[in-house]
């Protein structure tokens, strides 16, 4: 029997402009996720933790903290893009639709630029545009990030 190594993430030479990576796993957001993260981050906007207040906003229920959405989608993309690197920056973060407890999130990442690093010639920089989508395909997050 031959033992095959598991996935260890991509390296600079594995990326090409136009590549698209869709997260294999999804992550369902719970009320507990939202409440813990909201408390942990000291976010005092009641739309994340006060049900009565949230009902008056037009959303009718607690809105998941946008940083939860960002953290989960970014985490879902680590295996495909940054498991062997580190983030250099984030840009153009938009939240086109809300996330609620019970929604399942997925990440889709498109490689938009690949280049060698000027300051570290033995390494490279990969730029990806990430789209966070929920179970029905609705976009809930979009951003650009650079990974070395």
Number of C-alpha atoms within 10 A of each C-alpha: 3 4 5 6 6 6 8 10 14 16 17 19 12 9 19 15 14 12 12 17 17 17 19 12 11 18 17 15 19 14 15 10 14 23 17 13 16 21 12 9 10 9 14 10 12 14 21 23 22 14 14 13 15 18 14 11 12 7 12 13 19 23 22 24 22 18 14 18 22 19 10 19 25 22 16 22 23 17 17 20 28 20 15 15 18 13 14 12 11 14 11 9 15 15 15 11 11 17 24 20 16 13 17 17 26 25 26 21 25 19 21 18 15 19 17 15 13 10 8 10 9 8 15 18 21 26 24 25 20 23 23 26 23 22 14 9 10 15 20 21 23 21 18 19 20 21 20 22
